[in-house]
Amino acid sequence: MALMRKCWRGAALGLLGFLSLAATTAPAAAADYPNHPVRWLIGFAPGGPVDIVARIMAQWLSEHFGQQFVVENRTGSGGNIATAAAIASAPDGYTLLFSGANNAISASLYRKLPFDFMRDTEPVASFMQVPNMLIVSNAMPARTVREFIDYCKANPGKIAFASSGNGTSVHMSAELFKAMTRCDMVHVPYRGSAIAYPDIISNKVQLIFDNLPAALEQARGGNLRALGVTSPERWPTVPDIPAIAETVPGYSSTVYYGMSAPKDTPREIIDILNKAVNDALKDPRLVARLAEIGGVPKPMSPGEYGRFITEETEKWRKVVELAGVSVE
C-alpha cells in the first residue's frame, strides 16, 4: 500500500510538473520572440503604395527587434494569393500578413475564396488610414472632377481605368465612382498599381484611383494630374487637393493598412507585435515619413483592430452591392 501511495504521489508530482511546464512554455517562447527573421507577406507589386508602407514599417521593426522583417511580395488576385499563403503558414509569429481594405472587400466581391478572412486570421495591429486619389494622364483634358465627369459622359466606354487588381480599394473606388456618377469606364486590372503607371503616363490607360502614397508621388513628380481624394472631406496631409465628395456628394472610400497573423498565433506574440507597432506610431521620424506619403497614423489594440475590420467588411459589402460587381 505504501508503495502504491508513493507511485501515485510520483505520478501526481509529474503531472503538476507537466502542467507547470505547459503553462510557461508559450510565454517563454514569446519572451524570445523574434529569434530569427520574420516573413511579412504583401499582396501587391514592389513600388506600389502597400509595398512603400510595408518597407517603412519593416525597417523600423527590424531595427527595434534586431531581427529582419522581410517583405515578401506575393502578387495577384487582389491580394488573396498572399492572404491564402499567410493563412496556410504555421501560426508561430514568423509569417505575417499586410492586411487592408482588399481583405474587407474580397469577402463580398469574390464568389469563392479558399478561406474566410475573419475566421482564419488574427488581428495584430493597425498602422494608418489613407484615402485614394483620382489621378489622370496629362493627356486628359479634364482638370477638375466636374470636367472629368463631363468628359466621361461625352466619351462613354472610351476611357479605361487601371487598378491594382480585382477587389482592391483602387478597383472599388472607381466602381463606386462609376455607380454614383453613371460614368461608363472600362476596368483594366494589374498585379499592382506600380505596374500600371507606365501605361497611364503614356495614356494607354487614362486614370487610376490609387492609394495616396503612390498617387501623390506621381502627382508631385508631374507624371500625372491629381483631381481629387476619396475621403469624405479634404485630407489633412494634402489640403490643396479637393475631395471628390465636393462634386459627388456622399462619395467616400478611405482605406486602411495593418498587420494580421494566421489563426491561433499565440496571444503573447500578437501583444508583442502590437506594442511594437504602436510604439513605432509614436516615433516622430516614422510619423513624419508616413505624413510625407499622405498617411495618418491609427494605432489600435488587437481587439479594436478586429472590430474595425468587421465594420470595414460590412461597409465594403454595401459598396459592392451598390456597384453591382463580382469576381469568380
URLINKA-V934145 format. One record per residue. RES is the residue in three letters. D_FIRST is the distance of its C-alpha to the first C-alpha in Angstrom with 2 decimals. Layout:
RES | D_FIRST
RES | D_FIRST
This chain:
MET | 0.00
ALA | 3.79
LEU | 5.34
MET | 5.03
ARG | 6.27
LYS | 8.56
CYS | 9.82
TRP | 10.58
ARG | 12.22
GLY | 14.17
ALA | 15.29
ALA | 16.40
LEU | 18.29
GLY | 19.81
LEU | 21.00
LEU | 22.47
GLY | 24.17
PHE | 25.60
LEU | 26.90
SER | 28.42
LEU | 30.11
ALA | 31.42
ALA | 32.81
THR | 34.72
THR | 35.92
ALA | 38.92
PRO | 40.28
ALA | 39.87
ALA | 41.82
ALA | 44.35
ALA | 44.83
ASP | 46.01
TYR | 48.29
PRO | 50.66
ASN | 50.01
HIS | 52.44
PRO | 55.53
VAL | 55.45
ARG | 57.49
TRP | 59.50
LEU | 61.01
ILE | 64.31
GLY | 66.17
PHE | 69.72
ALA | 72.06
PRO | 72.52
GLY | 75.16
GLY | 74.66
PRO | 73.62
VAL | 69.89
ASP | 69.93
ILE | 71.85
VAL | 69.38
ALA | 66.32
ARG | 67.64
ILE | 68.45
MET | 64.92
ALA | 63.32
GLN | 65.21
TRP | 64.04
LEU | 60.38
SER | 60.59
GLU | 61.98
HIS | 59.47
PHE | 56.32
GLY | 57.65
GLN | 56.85
GLN | 59.38
PHE | 59.57
VAL | 61.43
VAL | 63.63
GLU | 63.63
ASN | 66.36
ARG | 65.38
THR | 68.55
GLY | 69.44
SER | 68.91
GLY | 69.42
GLY | 66.37
ASN | 64.08
ILE | 63.56
ALA | 62.09
THR | 60.01
ALA | 58.56
ALA | 57.77
ALA | 56.00
ILE | 53.94
ALA | 52.88
SER | 51.72
ALA | 48.21
PRO | 47.40
ASP | 46.75
GLY | 49.79
TYR | 51.72
THR | 53.95
LEU | 55.82
LEU | 58.68
PHE | 61.92
SER | 62.08
GLY | 65.10
ALA | 67.45
ASN | 67.52
ASN | 63.93
ALA | 64.83
ILE | 67.95
SER | 66.41
ALA | 64.01
SER | 66.99
LEU | 69.66
TYR | 67.91
ARG | 67.43
LYS | 64.50
LEU | 62.14
PRO | 59.02
PHE | 57.11
ASP | 56.91
PHE | 57.55
MET | 56.01
ARG | 52.85
ASP | 52.45
THR | 53.15
GLU | 52.03
PRO | 54.79
VAL | 54.78
ALA | 58.03
SER | 61.67
PHE | 64.43
MET | 67.76
GLN | 70.09
VAL | 73.49
PRO | 76.23
ASN | 77.92
MET | 81.55
LEU | 84.35
ILE | 86.24
VAL | 89.11
SER | 91.20
ASN | 94.13
ALA | 96.30
MET | 95.36
PRO | 98.22
ALA | 96.01
ARG | 95.35
THR | 93.66
VAL | 91.16
ARG | 94.01
GLU | 96.17
PHE | 93.26
ILE | 92.74
ASP | 96.47
TYR | 96.54
CYS | 93.64
LYS | 95.39
ALA | 98.60
ASN | 96.82
PRO | 94.26
GLY | 91.98
LYS | 93.55
ILE | 91.09
ALA | 87.73
PHE | 84.75
ALA | 82.07
SER | 78.37
SER | 75.29
GLY | 73.98
ASN | 73.40
GLY | 71.19
THR | 71.74
SER | 73.14
VAL | 76.23
HIS | 76.74
MET | 75.95
SER | 78.08
ALA | 81.03
GLU | 80.13
LEU | 79.94
PHE | 83.30
LYS | 84.79
ALA | 83.57
MET | 84.89
THR | 88.25
ARG | 88.86
CYS | 89.57
ASP | 89.50
MET | 87.79
VAL | 86.14
HIS | 82.59
VAL | 82.04
PRO | 78.37
TYR | 77.41
ARG | 74.10
GLY | 74.48
SER | 77.36
ALA | 78.20
ILE | 79.22
ALA | 81.53
TYR | 83.58
PRO | 86.03
ASP | 87.00
ILE | 87.49
ILE | 89.52
SER | 91.72
ASN | 92.01
LYS | 90.56
VAL | 88.19
GLN | 89.55
LEU | 86.66
ILE | 82.99
PHE | 80.93
ASP | 78.69
ASN | 76.05
LEU | 77.89
PRO | 76.68
ALA | 78.38
ALA | 81.24
LEU | 82.23
GLU | 82.46
GLN | 84.80
ALA | 86.92
ARG | 87.22
GLY | 88.21
GLY | 91.00
ASN | 89.71
LEU | 89.31
ARG | 90.41
ALA | 88.03
LEU | 88.97
GLY | 86.10
VAL | 82.42
THR | 80.14
SER | 78.62
PRO | 79.85
GLU | 81.81
ARG | 83.06
TRP | 80.23
PRO | 80.10
THR | 80.14
VAL | 83.21
PRO | 85.18
ASP | 88.39
ILE | 87.13
PRO | 87.63
ALA | 84.85
ILE | 85.55
ALA | 84.88
GLU | 88.13
THR | 89.90
VAL | 87.33
PRO | 85.92
GLY | 82.22
TYR | 81.51
SER | 78.24
SER | 75.91
THR | 73.89
VAL | 71.02
TYR | 67.90
TYR | 65.97
GLY | 62.27
MET | 59.07
SER | 56.34
ALA | 53.23
PRO | 51.32
LYS | 48.95
ASP | 45.45
THR | 46.69
PRO | 44.28
ARG | 45.54
GLU | 45.24
ILE | 47.71
ILE | 50.02
ASP | 50.10
ILE | 50.94
LEU | 53.79
ASN | 55.04
LYS | 55.27
ALA | 57.09
VAL | 59.59
ASN | 60.25
ASP | 60.79
ALA | 63.20
LEU | 65.14
LYS | 65.69
ASP | 67.15
PRO | 70.95
ARG | 71.74
LEU | 69.73
VAL | 71.03
ALA | 74.56
ARG | 73.99
LEU | 72.81
ALA | 75.80
GLU | 78.14
ILE | 77.07
GLY | 77.13
GLY | 73.46
VAL | 72.15
PRO | 68.54
LYS | 66.12
PRO | 62.70
MET | 59.90
SER | 56.15
PRO | 54.27
GLY | 54.09
GLU | 57.78
TYR | 58.70
GLY | 56.72
ARG | 58.56
PHE | 61.83
ILE | 61.32
THR | 60.73
GLU | 63.98
GLU | 65.88
THR | 64.70
GLU | 66.12
LYS | 69.31
TRP | 69.98
ARG | 69.26
LYS | 72.23
VAL | 74.37
VAL | 73.52
GLU | 74.51
LEU | 77.72
ALA | 78.68
GLY | 77.88
VAL | 76.44
SER | 73.49
VAL | 72.26
GLU | 70.73
